[in-house]
Amino acid sequence: MAIYKMLANIIQYISEAAMRIFGPTDDAYPIIGVQPFTGDPYNKRTADIW
């Protein structure tokens, strides 16, 4: 009987991992898309002043 319980625990462990890997994402990050560049482009002439 202990072998069946151990086998059931192993199957449950593997199936929970597979459901987590292949299931839908549960991240709470907002979907914001691509953001436009708002900085200044690199200019070697002004960067070498210091």
C-alpha positions in Angstrom: 0.0 0.0 0.0 2.9 2.4 0.7 4.2 1.9 -2.9 0.8 3.0 -4.3 0.8 6.1 -2.1 4.4 7.0 -3.1 3.5 6.4 -6.8 0.5 8.7 -6.4 2.6 11.4 -4.8 5.2 11.2 -7.6 2.5 11.4 -10.3 0.8 14.4 -8.5 4.2 16.2 -8.2 5.0 15.7 -11.9 1.5 16.7 -13.1 1.4 19.8 -11.0 4.8 20.9 -12.4 3.5 20.2 -16.0 0.3 22.2 -15.3 2.4 25.1 -14.0 4.8 25.0 -17.0 2.1 24.7 -19.7 -0.7 26.5 -18.0 -1.7 30.1 -18.6 0.5 32.8 -17.1 -0.5 34.2 -13.7 1.9 37.2 -13.8 0.4 40.5 -12.6 2.5 42.6 -15.0 0.6 45.1 -17.1 0.6 44.6 -20.8 2.0 47.9 -22.0 3.5 47.1 -25.3 6.5 48.8 -27.0 7.4 52.2 -25.6 8.8 55.0 -27.8 12.4 56.1 -27.3 12.4 59.4 -25.4 16.1 59.9 -24.6 18.9 61.7 -26.4 20.9 59.7 -29.0 24.6 59.1 -28.3 26.9 61.7 -29.7 30.6 61.0 -29.4 31.6 64.7 -29.7 29.7 65.8 -26.7 30.4 62.6 -24.7 34.2 63.0 -24.8 34.1 66.4 -23.1 35.0 65.0 -19.7 
